[in-house]
Amino acid sequence: MKKLVKLAAFGAAAAVAATLGAIAPASAHGEKSQQAFLRMRTLNWYDVQWSKTTVNVNEEMILSGKVHVFSAWPQAVANPRVSFLNAGEPGPVLVRTAQFIGEQFAPRSVSLEIGKDYAFSINLRGRRAGRWHVHAQINVEGGGPIIGPGQWIEIKGDMKDFTDPVTLLDGSTVDLENYGISRIYAWHLPWLAVGAAWILFWFIRKGIIASYVRVAEGRPDDVIGDDDRRIGAIVLALTILATIVGYAVTNSTFPRTIPLQAGLQKPLTPIETEGTVGVGKEQVTTELNGGVYKVPGRELTINVKVKNGTSQPVRLGEYTAAGLRFLNPTVFTQKPDFPDYLLADRGLSNDDVIAPGESKEIVVKIQDARWDIERLSDLAYDTDSQVGGLLFFFTPDGKRFAAEIGGPVIPKFVAGDMP
């Protein structure tokens, strides 16, 4: 039996070793895995900017932008009553030194109001050298992370040079990069050694498979004897003693402590600038009167009733959803500085001009391969096949007015004109 156990263990180890050579680094845009409705009808990101795309270790950059909380928030997703502003990155390649929502410092969870817009900024500092994809992100309690646009950031230098100094309440300064590391080793290594010894004892002396066979045969008393019970009691007593002593030592070493700040920060001040959705005397409002998404052509065609409540004529210049931007080339004569994989600079077609005070129904065509590349075309397979996002209208002098758009569309799986 012992030879059989050793042979099985050797075979398992050999199988694991054989697969190590086939492991490749993971590289992907994880936001594509999120469902289309979650990305289009929850948080609408816009004006997102990265102050730098190349930084050195210890150099700071700012990730900033605005986010609109969609009015028709999906019923299947927990509302953003408890949310946390975050930066989506592959591990701590950059560290946050500060973050703000509007003018308010926001280091903890916040409460976002449905239908409102919020400005945000995150101060980041380079830590690990490499080329990394960095996103804006908001985590919603019960709804998970909702990821915004991402940009490739190159960090140059050596991680060994990174420092993260923080001034404590007593005036002293510590480096969070290595603060308390020796204490962590002192507490964890002994317990890892005890755990490893316990596993080796059962694996070598008792045998995992052999013990399973005894239990399966109805002989559990043959597995655990009196010596095992004595050792277990001794380990339990030592664990309790170590916990009591450790608590006493820590309490005497750090007499002044405060708990982790986990409260909910509210209220927040939303954006109140004219041109934002639902803000100001002059507004542009829209209503979706049906539409079709052509799966083969990667084209969304929607009928939109537009009411121009401003004092100037307006034209539709942009549709944005899930971080993607579809631009009208007759309005955007220059390509904006934005990640190319999210920018369809000729993706929107409409030439209508809506006069001041006029209500007009227009047909908008939004076509680009990015519908499929970014997997937003999956809306055709959703249970309700609804779209969401923001439409941006522009006056002749360049003033922008945002309007929310959302509602059901009909998926079409064959080529041809819109019915």
C-alpha positions in Angstrom: 0.0 0.0 0.0 2.8 2.4 0.9 4.5 1.8 -2.5 1.1 2.5 -4.2 0.7 5.8 -2.3 4.3 6.9 -3.2 3.8 5.9 -6.8 0.6 8.0 -7.0 2.2 11.0 -5.4 5.2 10.8 -7.8 2.8 10.5 -10.8 0.9 13.6 -9.7 4.0 15.6 -9.2 5.3 14.6 -12.6 2.0 15.6 -14.3 2.1 19.0 -12.7 5.8 19.6 -13.7 5.0 18.6 -17.3 2.3 21.3 -17.6 4.5 24.1 -16.3 6.2 24.6 -19.6 2.9 25.3 -21.4 1.9 28.1 -19.1 1.9 31.5 -20.9 1.3 35.0 -19.4 -2.3 36.1 -19.4 -3.1 39.2 -21.4 -6.7 40.3 -22.1 -9.2 43.1 -21.6 -11.3 41.6 -18.8 -14.1 44.0 -19.2 -15.2 42.1 -22.4 -16.3 39.2 -20.1 -19.0 41.4 -18.5 -22.4 41.3 -20.1 -23.4 44.0 -22.5 -26.4 45.2 -20.4 -24.2 45.5 -17.3 -21.7 47.8 -19.2 -24.2 49.8 -21.1 -27.0 50.4 -18.6 -25.3 50.9 -15.2 -22.4 53.5 -15.4 -21.8 55.6 -18.4 -18.2 56.9 -18.4 -17.1 60.0 -20.3 -14.3 62.6 -20.4 -11.9 59.9 -19.0 -8.3 61.0 -19.2 -4.9 59.7 -18.2 -2.5 62.5 -17.5 0.4 60.4 -18.6 0.9 57.1 -20.4 4.6 56.8 -19.4 5.8 57.2 -15.9 8.8 56.3 -13.9 8.8 54.3 -10.6 7.7 56.8 -7.9 6.3 59.2 -10.5 2.7 60.3 -10.1 -0.1 60.4 -12.7 -3.8 61.2 -12.5 -6.8 59.2 -13.8 -9.8 61.4 -14.1 -13.2 61.6 -15.7 -16.9 61.7 -15.2 -19.6 59.0 -14.8 -23.3 59.1 -15.3 -25.4 56.8 -13.1 -28.0 55.4 -15.6 -31.6 56.2 -14.7 -33.0 52.8 -15.9 -30.6 50.9 -13.7 -31.1 47.1 -14.4 -33.2 45.3 -11.9 -30.8 42.4 -11.9 -27.9 44.5 -10.5 -27.8 45.8 -7.0 -28.1 49.6 -7.0 -25.0 51.7 -6.2 -26.1 52.7 -2.7 -22.7 51.4 -1.5 -20.0 51.9 -4.1 -16.2 52.3 -4.1 -14.1 54.2 -6.6 -11.2 52.2 -7.7 -8.5 51.8 -10.4 -8.6 48.5 -12.3 -5.1 47.2 -12.7 -3.3 43.9 -12.8 -2.2 44.0 -9.1 -0.6 46.9 -7.3 1.5 48.1 -10.3 0.5 51.6 -9.3 -0.5 52.7 -5.8 -3.3 55.2 -5.0 -2.1 58.2 -3.0 -5.5 60.0 -3.1 -8.9 60.0 -4.8 -11.7 62.5 -5.1 -15.3 62.5 -6.2 -16.0 66.1 -7.2 -14.0 68.2 -4.7 -14.5 65.6 -1.8 -11.8 63.3 -0.7 -13.2 59.8 -1.0 -11.0 57.2 0.6 -14.0 54.9 1.5 -17.3 53.6 0.2 -19.7 56.2 -1.1 -23.4 56.4 -2.1 -24.2 57.2 -5.7 -27.6 58.6 -6.7 -29.4 57.2 -9.7 -29.6 59.6 -12.6 -26.8 61.9 -11.4 -23.3 62.6 -12.8 -20.1 62.7 -10.8 -16.6 63.9 -11.5 -13.8 61.7 -10.2 -10.0 61.7 -10.0 -7.5 59.2 -8.7 -3.8 60.0 -8.0 -1.6 57.1 -8.8 2.1 56.5 -8.4 4.2 54.0 -10.4 5.4 51.0 -8.5 6.2 48.0 -10.8 8.0 48.4 -14.1 6.2 47.1 -17.1 3.4 47.9 -19.5 0.0 47.6 -17.8 -3.6 48.2 -18.7 -5.2 50.6 -16.2 -9.0 51.2 -16.0 -11.3 53.5 -14.2 -13.6 51.2 -12.0 -16.4 51.4 -9.5 -17.2 48.5 -7.3 -20.8 48.1 -6.3 -21.8 46.1 -3.3 -23.8 43.1 -4.5 -23.1 44.1 -8.2 -19.4 43.6 -8.4 -16.9 45.7 -10.3 -18.1 47.8 -13.2 -15.1 48.6 -15.4 -14.6 51.8 -17.4 -12.3 52.7 -20.2 -8.7 51.5 -20.0 -5.3 52.8 -21.2 -1.9 51.2 -21.6 0.5 52.7 -19.0 4.3 52.1 -19.3 6.2 52.2 -16.0 10.0 52.6 -16.3 12.6 51.9 -13.7 13.2 49.4 -11.0 10.6 48.3 -8.4 13.4 48.1 -5.8 13.6 51.9 -5.8 9.9 52.3 -5.0 9.0 53.9 -1.7 5.6 54.7 -0.2 6.1 57.1 2.8 3.2 58.0 5.0 3.0 60.3 8.0 1.2 58.8 11.0 -1.0 60.6 13.4 1.8 60.9 15.9 4.0 62.7 13.4 6.3 59.8 12.6 6.9 58.6 9.0 6.8 55.0 7.8 7.4 53.4 4.4 4.3 51.3 3.7 6.3 49.3 1.1 8.2 47.4 3.7 6.6 48.5 7.0 5.9 45.5 9.3 7.3 42.9 6.9 9.6 41.4 9.5 6.7 41.1 11.9 4.6 39.3 9.2 7.4 36.8 8.6 7.7 36.3 12.4 4.1 35.4 12.7 3.5 33.5 9.5 6.6 31.3 9.1 6.2 29.4 12.4 2.6 28.6 11.5 3.5 27.6 8.0 6.2 25.3 9.4 3.7 23.7 11.8 1.1 23.2 9.0 3.7 21.7 6.7 4.9 19.3 9.4 1.3 18.2 10.1 0.7 17.6 6.4 3.9 15.7 6.0 3.1 13.6 9.0 -0.2 12.5 7.5 1.3 12.1 4.1 4.4 10.1 5.0 3.5 8.2 8.2 -0.3 7.8 7.9 -0.8 8.0 4.1 -3.6 10.1 2.7 -5.0 7.4 0.4 -4.4 4.7 3.0 -6.4 6.7 5.6 -9.2 7.2 3.2 -9.4 3.4 2.5 -9.6 2.7 6.2 -12.4 5.1 6.7 -14.2 3.8 3.6 -13.9 0.2 5.1 -15.5 1.3 8.3 -12.3 1.4 10.4 -11.9 5.1 11.3 -10.4 4.3 14.8 -7.4 2.8 13.0 -6.6 6.3 11.5 -6.5 8.4 14.7 -5.0 7.0 17.8 -4.4 8.2 21.3 -1.0 9.8 20.4 -2.7 11.8 17.6 -5.3 13.1 20.1 -2.5 14.1 22.6 -0.6 15.9 19.9 -3.8 17.7 18.7 -4.6 18.8 22.3 -1.0 20.2 22.7 -1.2 22.1 19.4 -4.6 23.5 20.4 -3.2 24.7 23.8 -0.2 26.2 22.1 -2.4 28.0 19.6 -4.5 29.6 22.3 -1.4 30.6 24.3 0.3 32.1 21.2 -2.9 34.1 20.4 -3.1 35.5 24.0 0.6 36.4 24.1 0.6 37.9 20.6 -2.4 40.1 21.5 -0.7 41.3 24.6 2.6 42.1 22.9 0.9 43.9 20.0 -1.3 45.9 22.3 1.7 47.1 24.3 3.8 47.8 21.2 1.0 49.8 19.6 -1.1 51.4 22.4 -2.7 54.0 20.1 -4.7 52.5 17.2 -7.8 53.3 15.3 -10.0 50.7 13.5 -10.2 50.5 9.7 -12.4 53.3 8.4 -15.2 51.4 6.7 -18.2 53.8 7.0 -20.3 55.0 4.2 -19.5 58.5 2.9 -22.5 60.6 1.9 -23.9 62.8 0.6 -21.8 63.5 -2.5 -22.1 66.6 -4.6 -23.0 65.7 -8.2 -22.0 67.7 -11.3 -24.2 70.8 -11.6 -22.7 72.3 -14.8 -25.2 73.1 -17.5 -24.9 70.6 -20.3 -25.0 67.7 -17.9 -28.0 65.3 -18.1 -30.9 67.0 -16.4 -29.0 70.1 -15.2 -29.6 73.7 -16.1 -32.4 75.7 -17.8 -31.2 74.8 -21.2 -31.3 71.1 -21.9 -31.6 68.6 -24.8 -33.8 65.6 -24.0 -34.2 62.4 -26.0 -36.7 59.6 -26.3 -36.0 56.2 -27.9 -38.8 55.3 -30.3 -37.5 51.9 -31.4 -34.5 50.5 -33.1 -32.8 47.5 -34.7 -29.4 46.0 -34.1 -28.1 44.2 -37.2 -25.8 41.4 -36.0 -24.1 40.8 -39.4 -23.4 44.4 -40.1 -22.5 45.4 -36.5 -24.9 48.3 -36.8 -27.3 49.9 -34.4 -30.1 52.0 -36.0 -32.3 53.9 -33.6 -35.2 56.3 -34.0 -34.7 59.1 -31.5 -37.1 62.0 -30.7 -35.0 65.0 -29.8 -36.3 68.1 -28.0 -33.9 71.0 -28.2 -34.5 73.2 -25.2 -31.5 75.4 -25.8 -31.2 78.8 -27.5 -29.0 77.5 -30.3 -29.3 74.8 -33.0 -27.6 71.5 -32.1 -26.2 68.5 -33.9 -25.6 65.0 -32.7 -21.9 64.4 -32.4 -21.3 61.3 -30.2 -22.8 58.2 -28.7 -21.0 56.6 -25.8 -21.7 53.4 -24.0 -19.5 51.0 -22.0 -16.6 53.3 -22.4 -16.8 53.1 -26.3 -17.1 56.4 -28.2 -18.9 56.5 -31.6 -18.2 59.8 -33.3 -19.9 61.8 -36.0 -17.1 62.8 -38.4 -19.0 65.9 -39.6 -18.9 67.2 -36.0 -15.5 65.8 -34.9 -13.1 67.1 -37.5 -10.1 66.1 -35.4 -9.6 62.7 -33.8 -9.7 63.0 -30.0 -6.9 61.7 -27.8 -8.5 58.5 -26.5 -7.5 54.7 -26.5 -7.9 53.6 -30.1 -9.6 50.3 -29.3 -12.5 52.2 -27.8 -12.7 55.0 -30.3 -14.8 54.7 -33.5 -14.0 58.1 -35.0 -16.4 57.5 -38.0 -18.9 55.3 -36.2 -22.0 57.6 -36.1 -24.0 58.9 -39.0 -26.6 61.7 -38.7 -26.7 65.1 -40.4 -29.9 66.5 -38.8 -29.8 69.9 -37.2 -32.4 70.5 -34.5 -33.4 74.2 -34.2 -33.9 76.0 -30.9 -37.2 74.9 -29.3 -37.8 72.2 -32.0 -38.8 68.6 -31.4 -37.7 66.3 -34.1 -37.4 62.6 -34.8 -34.1 61.6 -36.2 -32.6 58.3 -37.4 -29.2 57.5 -36.0 -26.9 54.8 -37.4 -24.1 53.6 -35.2 -21.8 51.2 -37.0 -18.4 49.8 -36.3 -16.6 46.5 -35.8 -16.0 47.4 -32.2 -19.6 46.4 -31.4 -18.4 42.8 -31.9 -14.8 43.2 -30.8 -15.8 44.6 -27.5 -18.7 42.1 -27.3 -21.4 44.7 -27.0 -23.2 42.8 -29.8 -24.2 40.3 -27.1 -27.1 42.6 -26.4 -28.9 40.7 -29.1 -28.8 37.7 -26.8 -29.9 39.4 -23.6 -33.3 38.6 -22.2 -34.6 42.1 -22.9 -32.3 43.3 -25.7 -32.0 46.9 -24.4 -29.4 49.5 -25.1 -28.2 52.4 -23.0 -25.8 55.2 -23.1 -25.3 58.9 -23.6 -25.9 61.1 -26.7 -23.8 64.3 -26.9 -25.2 67.2 -28.9 -23.1 70.2 -29.9 -24.0 73.9 -30.7 -22.1 75.8 -33.5 -19.9 77.4 -30.8 -18.9 74.0 -29.4 -21.0 73.8 -26.3 -22.0 70.3 -25.4 -25.3 69.0 -24.1 -25.6 65.4 -22.9 -28.8 63.3 -23.0 -29.5 59.9 -21.7 -30.8 57.3 -24.2 -32.1 53.8 -23.4 -34.7 51.2 -24.3 -35.4 48.0 -26.2 -34.2 47.3 -29.7 -34.9 44.4 -32.1 -32.0 42.2 -33.0 -31.7 41.2 -36.6 -29.6 38.2 -37.7 -29.8 38.5 -41.5 -28.5 41.2 -43.8 -30.9 43.7 -45.3 -32.6 47.0 -44.7 -34.2 47.9 -41.4 -37.9 46.8 -41.3 
